[in-house]
Amino acid sequence: MVVGVFMAAFLVGSLWYIIGIGDAILYRQRMQDGADAVAFAAAVYHARGMNIIAMINIIMAAILAILVAFKLVQLMNTIAMAISCALSWTGVGAAICGFTTNLAPWINKAVQIAEKLVNTTLPVLSKTQVGIAVAMPWVAQGKAAYIASTQYTEPVQGGGFVSVSLVPFVPKERLGLPVEEDEFSFLCEKAGTYVGELVFSPFGKFGGWVAGVIGSIVSTFPGYFCGESGGW
């Protein structure tokens, strides 16, 4: 009788012990799943912010490449006009001089339209990407807290992350996300390189070298090739 009571108590205690271990394992696993979900949710929004900024940079370079292309055409037309008009005493020189002179107003008009486009869109896009870099970490924080408080409410009561990205301009150059503003001449060089690659891509490695040279020339004189857009 005594042995039976003892074994019954022992069995009950063992069951409670096993159940307690199971609950602890499930509790720990649930907490771990919640922590992982919070981290991954925040990381996804950080990555989305970086992708959006990269896309905006490509769009900015493409828009600026339009202006650079027209500026290069304008420069080449001016050089051709100066040389041909100086040799206007020859038949070929006179013909080229007349053609380039008539073409100049149309090129100038195209340049003005491109400059207006660049000076209107680039400042807006630049401020947009800065806003995304600063705000996206906080959006990620909100998403992480939402995931923790809705999908893992038992036992997780809340969640979030701590990162330097939540404090923009610390360090000074950092905008929140791990990006920083660069010199305008760098974007101008990229635009010039895009134009060179587009024109000289059929020439293989030589075309790539020429594209790099064009990009370097454009970045050296951003005020001419990229207009007033460098003011933003």
Secondary structure, DSSP 8 states (H G I E B T S, - for coil): -HHHHHHHHHHHHHHHHHHHHHHHHHHHHHHHHHHHHHHHHHHHHHHHHHHHHHHHHHHHHHHHHHHHHHHHHHHHHHHHHHHHHHTTTSHHHHHHHHHHHHHHHHHHHHHHHHHHHHHHHHHHHHHHHHHHHHHHHHHHHHHHHHHHHHTSTTT--------GGGSTTSSTTB-SSS-B---HHHHHHHHHHHHHHHHHGGGHHHHHHHHHHHHHHHHHSHHHHSGGGGG-
